[in-house]
């Protein structure tokens, strides 16, 4: 998979460019995907591959809880995964 490719067949979410400033940030001297990019990829892959769904969605639930994200964070995500994100936020609320 290369930057710009779709994350999975049938998904509109693309693999971020690891050199693109809009996709990467530096934390403790390391270049890492921005949180929004990581969540987008997890939701896109989990939504279209039943073998990955539980793992990827569980990872997103953990990020929601640890980072104390709410539904408003969905504005940073690709429109194709916003609904799934908001649903996970709703399911996570009050259970952390």
N, C-alpha and C positions, 0 to 999 in steps of 0.2 A: 504494500500500500504506500502511496506517495501523497505528499501534501497536495491538497486540491481534489483528491479522489473522494468519492462518497464513502462514508464510514462502513456501510453495508449496502447490499443491493436493495434498491427500493427506498433508500433514505435520502433526504435532501441535505442532511448534515454532512459536511466535508471534513476530511482530515486537516487539522490546522497546519499552517506553515511554521515549522519550529524556529524559523528565523524572523518571522513576522512579529513586529512589535505589538500588534493588536491581539496576538494569540499567546504571547509568552511574557512572563515577568521574572525578575530575579529575586530569589529568596535565599538569604544566607549564602550569597555568591553562586548559587546554582540557577540555571535557566530552567523554568518549569512552565507547564501549561497554566494559563489562567484558570481559575476555578470555574468560570462559566464554560470554557472550552472542555474541561474535563467532564463536567456534568452533562453537557450536550452529547459528547461522545458516548458516555455511559448509557444515557437514555436512548440514543439512536440505536446502539448495538443491542441493548436489552429489549427494545421494542420489536425488533425484527428477527431475533434469534432465540428460540425457546430454550436452548441450552445455556444461554447467557443471562436470561431475564432475571432470575432470582439473585444472582451474584451482582450484576450491574445495578439493579434497583436497590439492593441492600447497601451497596457502596454509596449511592446517592442519598439514601435515608441517613446513613452515618454522617455524610457531609452536611446535610440539612441540620442535623442535631448538633454536631460539633461547632459549626459556623453560625448556628442560630439564624438560619435563613428562613424567610417567609415567602409567601406567594409573589411579593413584589420583585423578587430576584429573577423571576421568569422573564422580565423585560430584557435581560442580558443574554437570553437563550434564543436559539433559532426557533422560529414560530412553529415548526413541526414538532417540537418536544415540549412546548410550554404547558400544554394541557396535562401531560403525564407528570411534569414537575409539580404543578399546582396540586394534583391529586395526591402525590406522595407527601407534600407539605401538609395537606389536610389530614392524611392518615397518621402522620408523625406527631401532629400537634397534641400536646398533653400526654404523650407517651414517652417522653424523654426524661 
